[in-house]
Amino acid sequence: MEQLPAIFVGDALGLDFLNSLATPVDAPVDWISDGNGLAAWLEQAGVVPLAALKAIRSKSSPAELDAVANQAVSLREWFRAFVRKHQGRPLTAVDLGELGRLNRLLERDDSYLRLALPSPGEDGPIALQRRRRWQTADSLLLPIAEALAQVVAREDFTHVKACEGPSCTLLFADHTRGHGRRWCSMALCGNRAKQAAHRERLKALRG
């Protein structure tokens, strides 16, 4: 059975990583249940160059890629617990003490800065860009770690929310002006809620 496309509704890549385990229809789907799934998710997220992904997959055994996927799943569920614990209120300096695991992973990064032609949408004739050396299959964890760190450093946890859909597990950062977002998306859960409310109103009218 062909895998569904990954879901990107979190408005923060780190939250989209948590949403790589979700129930988009009836049954739970884990997009990173093995090494191939992890590589496919990273490709859809656009955080690993295709050439680097191809090189890593060619020189890594399926067992090595599966082992990295297992690490990614462990990291995902650890960070999900952190987000669930702290969502709805600003993070404080005390909360930093819970993030040692993430800092240890970030310390393994082998990235560097270089001058290059700007990417589309960047200003100026020359840009300063960050690049990463993709040495081993384990390096696939590094852009994930960076995305999780960006959630901690840049998002106001007061506005990190869980979708209000009854069976939905998706998380998102509410960047709307009034911070009134309730659903992962109107297409997935918003319309279902509207239809359910409509059915309830009809039922009430019929007595």
N, CA, C and O of each residue as an XYZ file, in Angstrom:
828
protein
N       0.841     -1.194      0.000
C       0.000      0.000      0.000
C       0.876      1.244      0.000
O       1.819      1.346      0.785
N       0.565      2.183     -0.876
C       1.379      3.392     -1.002
C       1.188      4.293      0.206
O       0.068      4.492      0.678
N       2.302      4.839      0.704
C       2.270      5.709      1.864
C       1.635      7.049      1.517
O       1.876      7.591      0.438
N       0.829      7.583      2.423
C       0.261      8.914      2.249
C       1.372      9.951      2.343
O       2.365      9.715      3.031
N       1.233     11.100      1.668
C       2.214     12.173      1.848
C       2.245     12.614      3.310
O       1.221     12.581      3.993
N       3.403     13.019      3.782
C       3.525     13.494      5.159
C       2.698     14.768      5.356
O       2.406     15.496      4.408
N       2.336     15.009      6.605
C       1.497     16.156      6.947
C       2.371     17.287      7.467
O       3.188     17.085      8.365
N       2.197     18.473      6.902
C       2.946     19.652      7.346
C       1.951     20.778      7.614
O       1.692     21.617      6.750
N       1.403     20.780      8.823
C       0.410     21.791      9.211
C       0.808     22.496     10.509
O       0.043     23.306     11.033
N       2.001     22.193     11.029
C       2.381     22.670     12.356
C       2.844     24.109     12.417
O       2.928     24.678     13.505
N       3.151     24.725     11.260
C       3.716     26.076     11.206
C       5.040     26.178     11.960
O       5.476     27.273     12.316
N       5.666     25.049     12.196
C       7.011     24.966     12.772
C       7.497     23.556     12.458
O       6.831     22.577     12.792
N       8.650     23.457     11.821
C       9.111     22.151     11.350
C       9.263     21.153     12.489
O       8.992     19.964     12.318
N       9.697     21.634     13.651
C       9.838     20.724     14.785
C       8.514     20.110     15.204
O       8.471     18.947     15.605
N       7.434     20.874     15.117
C       6.113     20.333     15.426
C       5.640     19.408     14.315
O       4.965     18.413     14.577
N       5.994     19.733     13.069
C       5.670     18.826     11.970
C       6.376     17.484     12.158
O       5.845     16.440     11.781
N       7.568     17.519     12.740
C       8.259     16.255     13.029
C       7.458     15.434     14.032
O       7.335     14.219     13.873
N       6.911     16.074     15.061
C       6.053     15.352     16.003
C       4.825     14.800     15.281
O       4.323     13.728     15.620
N       4.350     15.539     14.290
C       3.176     15.104     13.535
C       3.481     14.008     12.518
O       2.602     13.606     11.756
N       4.729     13.522     12.503
C       5.051     12.392     11.630
C       4.429     11.101     12.138
O       4.497     10.071     11.467
N       3.827     11.150     13.309
C       2.953     10.086     13.795
C       1.584     10.707     13.972
O       1.411     11.582     14.821
N       0.608     10.279     13.192
C      -0.704     10.924     13.208
C      -1.774      9.953     12.744
O      -1.483      8.853     12.274
N      -3.011     10.383     12.887
C      -4.159      9.595     12.425
C      -4.949     10.456     11.453
O      -5.976     11.024     11.826
N      -4.481     10.562     10.197
C      -5.130     11.464      9.241
C      -6.521     11.013      8.818
O      -7.350     11.846      8.452
N      -6.794      9.711      8.862
C      -8.122      9.226      8.471
C      -8.690      8.379      9.612
O      -9.355      8.902     10.507
N      -8.432      7.095      9.577
C      -8.962      6.205     10.614
C      -7.882      5.520     11.435
O      -8.029      5.350     12.646
N      -6.801      5.129     10.781
C      -5.748      4.367     11.459
C      -4.493      5.223     11.618
O      -4.206      6.060     10.763
N      -3.742      5.023     12.703
C      -2.489      5.771     12.890
C      -1.491      5.471     11.774
O      -1.404      4.344     11.287
N      -0.742      6.497     11.379
C       0.308      6.358     10.366
C       1.597      6.896     10.963
O       1.623      7.997     11.514
N       2.671      6.113     10.851
C       3.989      6.555     11.305
C       4.873      6.694     10.072
O       5.247      5.703      9.446
N       5.202      7.941      9.732
C       5.971      8.183      8.509
C       7.450      7.852      8.674
O       8.171      7.786      7.679
N       7.918      7.643      9.891
C       9.338      7.351     10.082
C       9.512      6.025     10.814
O      10.386      5.898     11.672
N       8.689      5.048     10.482
C       8.740      3.758     11.163
C       9.969      2.935     10.786
O      10.310      1.977     11.481
N      10.640      3.304      9.686
C      11.878      2.626      9.312
C      12.784      3.613      8.585
O      12.428      4.778      8.406
N      13.958      3.140      8.167
C      14.926      4.035      7.544
C      14.432      4.669      6.262
O      14.669      5.854      6.027
N      13.752      3.903      5.431
C      13.217      4.462      4.193
C      12.178      5.535      4.482
O      12.115      6.556      3.796
N      11.365      5.294      5.500
C      10.362      6.286      5.872
C      11.000      7.580      6.366
O      10.552      8.674      6.022
N      12.049      7.447      7.176
C      12.745      8.638      7.666
C      13.328      9.434      6.506
O      13.183     10.656      6.460
N      13.991      8.752      5.564
C      14.578      9.446      4.411
C      13.493     10.136      3.587
O      13.683     11.259      3.120
N      12.357      9.462      3.410
C      11.263     10.053      2.632
C      10.699     11.282      3.340
O      10.389     12.282      2.692
N      10.562     11.213      4.678
C      10.044     12.363      5.424
C      11.010     13.551      5.319
O      10.585     14.684      5.094
N      12.292     13.286      5.481
C      13.283     14.358      5.384
C      13.284     14.987      3.992
O      13.453     16.197      3.848
N      13.093     14.152      2.972
C      13.020     14.680      1.605
C      11.802     15.575      1.449
O      11.906     16.656      0.870
N      10.644     15.146      1.954
C       9.435     15.965      1.848
C       9.556     17.251      2.660
O       9.015     18.289      2.279
N      10.274     17.174      3.788
C      10.471     18.364      4.616
C      11.464     19.332      3.985
O      11.490     20.511      4.339
N      12.283     18.844      3.053
C      13.232     19.700      2.362
C      14.408     20.140      3.201
O      14.965     21.213      2.968
N      14.803     19.324      4.186
C      15.878     19.737      5.085
C      17.192     19.011      4.832
O      18.204     19.331      5.456
N      17.191     18.047      3.930
C      18.430     17.366      3.541
C      18.535     17.426      2.022
O      17.600     17.027      1.328
N      19.661     17.919      1.487
C      19.810     17.953      0.023
C      19.625     16.561     -0.577
O      20.060     15.563     -0.002
N      18.987     16.510     -1.718
C      18.713     15.218     -2.344
C      19.997     14.440     -2.621
O      20.032     13.220     -2.464
N      21.055     15.149     -3.033
C      22.325     14.477     -3.301
C      22.887     13.846     -2.031
O      23.446     12.750     -2.077
N      22.740     14.538     -0.890
C      23.225     13.990      0.372
C      22.398     12.778      0.791
O      22.945     11.779      1.258
N      21.101     12.868      0.627
C      20.240     11.724      0.952
C      20.611     10.506      0.116
O      20.717      9.393      0.632
N      20.806     10.728     -1.174
C      21.156      9.633     -2.079
C      22.487      9.009     -1.679
O      22.632      7.786     -1.688
N      23.459      9.848     -1.330
C      24.778      9.342     -0.948
C      24.708      8.523      0.341
O      25.317      7.458      0.440
N      23.968      9.023      1.322
C      23.853      8.311      2.593
C      23.147      6.978      2.401
O      23.553      5.970      2.979
N      22.098      6.966      1.595
C      21.356      5.725      1.375
C      22.204      4.706      0.613
O      22.071      3.500      0.823
N      23.071      5.194     -0.269
C      23.885      4.270     -1.057
C      24.994      3.621     -0.231
O      25.401      2.495     -0.517
N      25.482      4.322      0.785
C      26.598      3.777      1.572
C      26.176      3.242      2.937
O      27.018      2.825      3.732
N      24.866      3.255      3.207
C      24.372      2.753      4.490
C      23.531      1.509      4.249
O      22.796      1.426      3.265
N      23.643      0.554      5.144
C      22.825     -0.649      5.034
C      21.413     -0.349      5.525
O      21.217      0.600      6.284
N      20.429     -1.139      5.107
C      19.070     -0.954      5.631
C      19.026     -0.997      7.157
O      18.264     -0.256      7.779
N      19.838     -1.857      7.756
C      19.862     -1.949      9.215
C      20.359     -0.656      9.851
O      19.839     -0.225     10.881
N      21.372     -0.036      9.232
C      21.893      1.238      9.758
C      20.835      2.327      9.671
O      20.657      3.102     10.611
N      20.129      2.387      8.539
C      19.082      3.405      8.372
C      17.924      3.152      9.332
O      17.354      4.094      9.883
N      17.577      1.888      9.532
C      16.504      1.571     10.472
C      16.898      1.959     11.900
O      16.060      2.417     12.676
N      18.170      1.774     12.240
C      18.640      2.141     13.581
C      18.525      3.648     13.798
O      18.154      4.089     14.885
N      18.838      4.438     12.778
C      18.701      5.895     12.883
C      17.227      6.275     13.000
O      16.875      7.176     13.762
N      16.366      5.591     12.246
C      14.927      5.850     12.355
C      14.432      5.559     13.769
O      13.593      6.289     14.297
N      14.951      4.491     14.383
C      14.567      4.181     15.763
C      14.996      5.296     16.712
O      14.264      5.644     17.638
N      16.187      5.855     16.479
C      16.638      6.988     17.294
C      15.733      8.199     17.081
O      15.411      8.923     18.024
N      15.328      8.407     15.829
C      14.446      9.538     15.527
C      13.097      9.382     16.220
O      12.550     10.353     16.742
N      12.565      8.175     16.226
C      11.289      7.925     16.900
C      11.421      8.176     18.401
O      10.543      8.786     19.011
N      12.515      7.707     18.990
C      12.751      7.938     20.416
C      12.844      9.431     20.711
O      12.270      9.912     21.688
N      13.566     10.161     19.867
C      13.692     11.607     20.029
C      12.330     12.278     19.881
O      11.992     13.190     20.636
N      11.562     11.825     18.916
C      10.236     12.402     18.673
C       9.330     12.255     19.900
O       8.684     13.215     20.320
N       9.289     11.052     20.466
C       8.383     10.831     21.581
C       8.873     11.525     22.848
O       8.063     11.966     23.664
N      10.192     11.626     23.020
C      10.735     12.388     24.151
C      10.349     13.859     24.027
O       9.916     14.469     25.005
N      10.501     14.436     22.828
C      10.179     15.850     22.664
C       8.668     16.073     22.711
O       8.219     17.122     23.174
N       7.882     15.113     22.244
C       6.426     15.249     22.342
C       6.005     15.394     23.812
O       5.150     16.214     24.148
N       6.625     14.581     24.677
C       6.305     14.664     26.102
C       6.662     16.039     26.661
O       5.925     16.595     27.475
N       7.810     16.588     26.216
C       8.207     17.926     26.661
C       7.185     18.972     26.208
O       6.778     19.824     26.998
N       6.774     18.910     24.947
C       5.819     19.887     24.416
C       4.477     19.758     25.130
O       3.887     20.763     25.528
N       3.997     18.539     25.291
C       2.708     18.328     25.959
C       2.745     18.859     27.393
O       1.758     19.408     27.882
N       3.876     18.694     28.057
C       4.006     19.147     29.439
C       3.972     20.668     29.539
O       3.413     21.216     30.490
N       4.570     21.354     28.559
C       4.771     22.795     28.696
C       3.872     23.654     27.805
O       3.858     24.875     27.960
N       3.124     23.054     26.882
C       2.292     23.869     25.998
C       1.260     24.642     26.813
O       0.759     24.179     27.837
N       0.964     25.848     26.308
C      -0.022     26.682     26.990
C       0.567     27.706     27.930
O      -0.161     28.523     28.494
N       1.890     27.675     28.109
C       2.537     28.682     28.960
C       3.936     28.960     28.441
O       4.525     28.095     27.792
N       4.488     30.143     28.706
C       5.849     30.435     28.237
C       6.871     29.534     28.910
O       6.720     29.166     30.075
N       7.911     29.181     28.167
C       9.023     28.443     28.766
C       9.831     29.369     29.666
O       9.872     30.581     29.453
N      10.467     28.788     30.666
C      11.308     29.557     31.578
C      12.714     28.961     31.584
O      12.958     27.898     31.014
N      13.627     29.667     32.238
C      15.004     29.196     32.329
C      15.075     27.838     33.013
O      15.959     27.040     32.702
N      14.175     27.567     33.924
C      14.172     26.289     34.633
C      13.941     25.132     33.665
O      14.491     24.045     33.839
N      13.112     25.380     32.633
C      12.769     24.313     31.694
C      13.963     23.864     30.854
O      13.961     22.767     30.295
N      14.985     24.724     30.769
C      16.173     24.373     29.997
C      16.836     23.119     30.541
O      17.468     22.371     29.794
N      16.693     22.887     31.842
C      17.305     21.720     32.458
C      16.771     20.399     31.917
O      17.411     19.361     32.084
N      15.602     20.424     31.268
C      15.016     19.205     30.718
C      15.500     18.903     29.304
O      15.138     17.877     28.728
N      16.322     19.799     28.742
C      16.661     19.692     27.322
C      18.100     19.248     27.071
O      18.644     19.472     25.989
N      18.708     18.624     28.065
C      20.089     18.167     27.896
C      20.245     17.198     26.736
O      21.240     17.250     26.013
N      19.279     16.323     26.557
C      19.355     15.358     25.459
C      19.451     16.065     24.115
O      20.211     15.642     23.243
N      18.690     17.133     23.943
C      18.710     17.870     22.681
C      20.031     18.606     22.504
O      20.583     18.624     21.404
N      20.540     19.206     23.558
C      21.827     19.896     23.458
C      22.951     18.931     23.112
O      23.839     19.273     22.331
N      22.927     17.743     23.677
C      23.976     16.762     23.367
C      23.938     16.351     21.897
O      24.983     16.117     21.289
N      22.753     16.266     21.334
C      22.638     15.936     19.918
C      23.111     17.101     19.049
O      23.791     16.888     18.045
N      22.758     18.320     19.425
C      23.193     19.499     18.665
C      24.717     19.632     18.658
O      25.294     20.110     17.680
N      25.360     19.218     19.730
C      26.821     19.311     19.826
C      27.529     18.404     18.823
O      28.717     18.588     18.557
N      26.819     17.431     18.267
C      27.419     16.519     17.288
C      27.416     17.096     15.875
O      27.967     16.488     14.958
N      26.807     18.249     15.693
C      26.641     18.800     14.344
C      27.986     19.171     13.729
O      28.887     19.664     14.408
N      28.098     18.925     12.437
C      29.307     19.267     11.682
C      28.884     20.210     10.557
O      28.880     19.842      9.383
N      28.529     21.434     10.948
C      28.074     22.411      9.961
C      29.067     23.562      9.884
O      29.929     23.712     10.750
N      28.940     24.355      8.859
C      29.869     25.463      8.625
C      29.162     26.522      7.799
O      28.124     26.271      7.188
N      29.753     27.722      7.794
C      29.224     28.833      6.999
C      30.076     29.021      5.757
O      31.288     28.807      5.780
N      29.424     29.424      4.672
C      30.178     29.737      3.451
C      29.464     30.836      2.680
O      28.245     30.986      2.763
N      30.245     31.598      1.932
C      29.694     32.620      1.054
C      29.268     31.960     -0.253
O      29.987     31.122     -0.797
N      28.101     32.342     -0.751
C      27.573     31.713     -1.960
C      26.571     32.641     -2.615
O      26.175     33.658     -2.045
N      26.165     32.272     -3.827
C      25.096     33.012     -4.468
C      23.822     32.845     -3.667
O      23.571     31.756     -3.151
N      23.007     33.880     -3.541
C      21.797     33.777     -2.711
C      20.784     32.796     -3.293
O      20.694     32.618     -4.507
N      20.036     32.172     -2.413
C      18.937     31.315     -2.837
C      17.781     32.193     -3.304
O      17.738     33.374     -2.959
N      16.853     31.655     -4.071
C      15.691     32.443     -4.501
C      14.977     33.067     -3.305
O      14.683     32.393     -2.318
N      14.706     34.357     -3.410
C      14.037     35.063     -2.326
C      14.981     35.783     -1.391
O      14.538     36.627     -0.612
N      16.294     35.476     -1.439
C      17.272     36.174     -0.606
C      17.737     37.439     -1.309
O      17.771     37.505     -2.538
N      18.094     38.442     -0.512
C      18.545     39.721     -1.060
C      20.066     39.723     -1.232
O      20.787     38.949     -0.603
N      20.527     40.626     -2.114
C      21.958     40.834     -2.276
C      22.605     39.900     -3.274
O      22.049     38.849     -3.592
N      23.794     40.274     -3.783
C      24.485     39.443     -4.772
C      25.184     38.241     -4.162
O      25.429     37.244     -4.842
N      25.508     38.339     -2.864
C      26.229     37.258     -2.180
C      25.559     37.013     -0.831
O      25.176     37.955     -0.138
N      25.424     35.760     -0.474
C      24.772     35.405      0.785
C      25.703     34.563      1.644
O      26.600     33.887      1.141
N      25.469     34.619      2.958
C      26.183     33.767      3.902
C      25.255     32.607      4.235
O      24.192     32.803      4.825
N      25.659     31.398      3.855
C      24.791     30.236      4.002
C      25.434     29.192      4.909
O      26.652     29.017      4.927
N      24.575     28.504      5.663
C      25.038     27.417      6.506
C      24.927     26.112      5.739
O      23.882     25.812      5.161
N      25.998     25.339      5.733
C      26.023     24.033      5.092
C      26.385     22.969      6.119
O      26.919     23.283      7.183
N      26.100     21.732      5.808
C      26.369     20.636      6.735
C      27.108     19.521      6.006
O      26.810     19.218      4.850
N      28.065     18.917      6.684
C      28.750     17.751      6.125
C      27.940     16.504      6.492
O      27.779     16.178      7.668
N      27.442     15.829      5.484
C      26.603     14.647      5.690
C      27.504     13.417      5.637
O      27.673     12.803      4.584
N      28.076     13.068      6.780
C      29.102     12.028      6.820
C      28.508     10.622      6.915
O      28.909      9.723      6.175
N      27.556     10.437      7.822
C      27.018      9.103      8.093
C      25.502      9.172      8.187
O      24.910     10.250      8.140
N      24.882      7.999      8.320
C      23.427      7.956      8.469
C      22.981      8.724      9.716
O      21.900      9.312      9.723
N      23.798      8.725     10.763
C      23.442      9.450     11.993
C      23.266     10.948     11.757
O      22.534     11.611     12.492
N      23.931     11.480     10.739
C      23.821     12.919     10.480
C      22.409     13.317     10.061
O      22.078     14.503     10.071
N      21.565     12.340      9.690
C      20.178     12.648      9.346
C      19.394     13.147     10.556
O      18.338     13.760     10.403
N      19.909     12.886     11.756
C      19.238     13.362     12.962
C      19.483     14.840     13.221
O      18.729     15.475     13.958
N      20.538     15.395     12.616
C      20.939     16.757     12.963
C      19.955     17.834     12.512
O      19.677     18.742     13.296
N      19.409     17.785     11.288
C      18.409     18.796     10.950
C      17.142     18.670     11.781
O      16.438     19.655     11.998
N      16.851     17.460     12.248
C      15.699     17.277     13.139
C      15.977     17.960     14.470
O      15.126     18.676     14.999
N      17.174     17.735     15.009
C      17.545     18.372     16.274
C      17.475     19.891     16.158
O      17.004     20.573     17.068
N      17.945     20.408     15.037
C      17.902     21.864     14.830
C      16.458     22.358     14.784
O      16.147     23.408     15.346
N      15.575     21.612     14.121
C      14.167     22.016     14.037
C      13.514     22.006     15.413
O      12.725     22.896     15.728
N      13.832     21.012     16.236
C      13.280     20.965     17.587
C      13.808     22.126     18.429
O      13.063     22.736     19.197
N      15.099     22.425     18.278
C      15.681     23.547     19.019
C      15.039     24.872     18.605
O      14.851     25.757     19.440
N      14.702     25.010     17.322
C      14.033     26.234     16.860
C      12.664     26.382     17.508
O      12.243     27.498     17.814
N      11.964     25.273     17.719
C      10.669     25.346     18.409
C      10.863     25.899     19.813
O      10.112     26.771     20.251
N      11.866     25.394     20.515
C      12.118     25.838     21.885
C      12.521     27.305     21.918
O      12.039     28.066     22.757
N      13.407     27.704     21.005
C      13.989     29.048     21.066
C      13.104     30.126     20.456
O      13.177     31.285     20.864
N      12.266     29.762     19.482
C      11.544     30.788     18.731
C      10.043     30.812     18.943
O       9.404     31.838     18.710
N       9.464     29.690     19.383
C       8.016     29.648     19.528
C       7.592     30.033     20.949
O       8.245     29.664     21.925
N       6.500     30.773     21.047
C       5.883     31.065     22.334
C       5.020     29.861     22.690
O       3.997     29.623     22.048
N       5.416     29.104     23.701
C       4.684     27.883     24.038
C       3.262     28.170     24.516
O       2.438     27.261     24.614
N       2.982     29.429     24.809
C       1.603     29.794     25.128
C       0.689     29.483     23.956
O      -0.487     29.171     24.143
N       1.237     29.569     22.735
C       0.431     29.395     21.530
C       0.765     28.096     20.787
O       0.433     27.951     19.610
N       1.413     27.167     21.464
C       1.578     25.817     20.904
C       0.365     25.014     21.340
O       0.097     24.873     22.534
N      -0.362     24.492     20.373
C      -1.659     23.885     20.665
C      -1.793     22.495     20.051
O      -1.071     22.125     19.125
N      -2.727     21.752     20.593
C      -3.152     20.482     20.007
C      -4.469     20.726     19.287
O      -5.318     21.475     19.771
N      -4.636     20.101     18.144
C      -5.883     20.220     17.395
C      -7.041     19.761     18.275
O      -6.913     18.808     19.045
N      -8.172     20.452     18.150
C      -9.345     20.105     18.956
C     -10.185     18.992     18.342
O     -11.222     18.626     18.895
N      -9.751     18.448     17.205
C     -10.463     17.306     16.633
C     -10.496     16.162     17.626
O      -9.473     15.873     18.246
N     -11.639     15.493     17.804
C     -11.795     14.466     18.845
C     -10.748     13.358     18.795
O     -10.298     12.885     19.838
N     -10.361     12.943     17.604
C      -9.385     11.849     17.494
C      -8.047     12.309     16.919
O      -7.182     11.486     16.619
N      -7.879     13.619     16.768
C      -6.672     14.153     16.131
C      -5.554     14.313     17.154
O      -5.793     14.708     18.295
N      -4.349     14.005     16.738
C      -3.181     14.130     17.617
C      -2.211     15.211     17.144
O      -1.130     15.356     17.715
N      -2.581     15.973     16.108
C      -1.642     16.916     15.508
C      -1.441     18.157     16.384
O      -2.369     18.653     17.024
N      -0.193     18.638     16.387
C       0.190     19.834     17.129
C       0.525     20.944     16.147
O       0.918     20.678     15.011
N       0.369     22.193     16.586
C       0.718     23.317     15.719
C       1.042     24.542     16.564
O       0.655     24.631     17.730
N       1.760     25.485     15.955
C       2.023     26.786     16.558
C       0.999     27.757     15.989
O       0.932     27.952     14.775
N       0.208     28.362     16.856
C      -0.849     29.266     16.417
C      -0.257     30.646     16.155
O      -0.018     31.417     17.084
N      -0.026     30.948     14.883
C       0.529     32.233     14.486
C      -0.539     33.199     13.987
O      -0.208     34.260     13.458
N      -1.817     32.849     14.147
C      -2.877     33.744     13.691
C      -2.898     34.992     14.568
O      -2.420     34.979     15.702
N      -3.460     36.069     14.022
C      -3.399     37.357     14.713
C      -4.044     37.302     16.096
O      -3.478     37.808     17.066
N      -5.195     36.705     16.188
C      -5.868     36.644     17.485
C      -5.605     35.370     18.255
O      -6.187     35.155     19.319
N      -4.735     34.522     17.733
C      -4.387     33.235     18.351
C      -5.647     32.412     18.635
O      -5.797     31.811     19.699
N      -6.539     32.407     17.652
C      -7.788     31.673     17.817
C      -7.850     30.389     17.014
O      -8.919     29.792     16.889
N      -6.743     29.960     16.474
C      -6.752     28.727     15.684
C      -7.093     27.535     16.561
O      -6.560     27.391     17.661
N      -7.993     26.670     16.064
C      -8.448     25.516     16.840
C      -8.116     24.185     16.178
O      -8.048     23.155     16.847
N      -7.909     24.208     14.852
C      -7.802     22.969     14.103
C      -6.435     22.853     13.430
O      -5.797     23.854     13.104
N      -6.003     21.605     13.231
C      -4.775     21.390     12.469
C      -4.935     21.990     11.073
O      -4.016     22.629     10.561
N      -6.088     21.788     10.466
C      -6.442     22.430      9.201
C      -7.940     22.301      9.014
O      -8.564     21.387      9.554
N      -8.514     23.212      8.252
C      -9.945     23.123      7.977
C     -10.256     21.876      7.168
O     -11.304     21.258      7.352
N      -9.343     21.502      6.266
C      -9.601     20.337      5.412
C      -9.634     19.053      6.226
O     -10.449     18.174      5.951
N      -8.750     18.926      7.238
C      -8.677     17.682      7.996
C      -9.710     17.617      9.114
O     -10.482     16.660      9.182
N      -9.737     18.606      9.982
C     -10.600     18.536     11.165
C     -11.641     19.646     11.247
O     -12.724     19.434     11.792
N     -11.332     20.819     10.717
C     -12.283     21.925     10.799
C     -13.598     21.601     10.124
O     -14.664     21.845     10.689
N     -13.537     21.057      8.928
C     -14.763     20.718      8.201
C     -15.518     19.584      8.881
O     -16.749     19.581      8.901
N     -14.790     18.624      9.436
C     -15.459     17.545     10.167
C     -16.231     18.100     11.349
O     -17.351     17.667     11.619
N     -15.639     19.059     12.059
C     -16.316     19.649     13.213
C     -17.552     20.421     12.778
O     -18.590     20.364     13.436
N     -17.438     21.147     11.659
C     -18.599     21.889     11.151
C     -19.724     20.942     10.768
O     -20.890     21.199     11.068
N     -19.372     19.846     10.105
C     -20.383     18.876      9.697
C     -21.036     18.217     10.907
O     -22.246     17.987     10.918
N     -20.229     17.913     11.932
C     -20.784     17.306     13.139
C     -21.720     18.267     13.855
O     -22.776     17.862     14.341
N     -21.332     19.554     13.921
C     -22.188     20.556     14.557
C     -23.491     20.727     13.785
O     -24.557     20.890     14.377
N     -23.395     20.688     12.447
C     -24.586     20.810     11.615
C     -25.543     19.647     11.863
O     -26.755     19.842     11.965
N     -24.992     18.438     11.961
C     -25.833     17.270     12.224
C     -26.518     17.377     13.588
O     -27.680     16.997     13.738
N     -25.791     17.897     14.579
C     -26.367     18.056     15.906
C     -27.499     19.078     15.895
O     -28.513     18.895     16.569
N     -27.323     20.160     15.125
C     -28.393     21.179     15.043
C     -29.639     20.601     14.389
O     -30.756     20.851     14.841
N     -29.446     19.819     13.309
C     -30.581     19.189     12.645
C     -31.285     18.214     13.577
O     -32.513     18.142     13.610
N     -30.498     17.473     14.325
C     -31.072     16.509     15.277
C     -31.896     17.228     16.336
O     -32.971     16.762     16.714
N     -31.391     18.370     16.818
C     -32.105     19.138     17.849
C     -33.419     19.699     17.288
O     -34.442     19.709     17.973
N     -33.377     20.168     16.026
C     -34.585     20.731     15.408
C     -35.665     19.664     15.214
O     -36.861     19.941     15.306
N     -35.214     18.451     14.947
C     -36.184     17.372     14.730
C     -36.763     16.832     16.029
O     -37.693     16.025     16.047
N     -36.170     17.314     17.110
C     -36.698     16.956     18.428
C     -36.281     15.606     18.889
O     -36.657     15.184     19.982
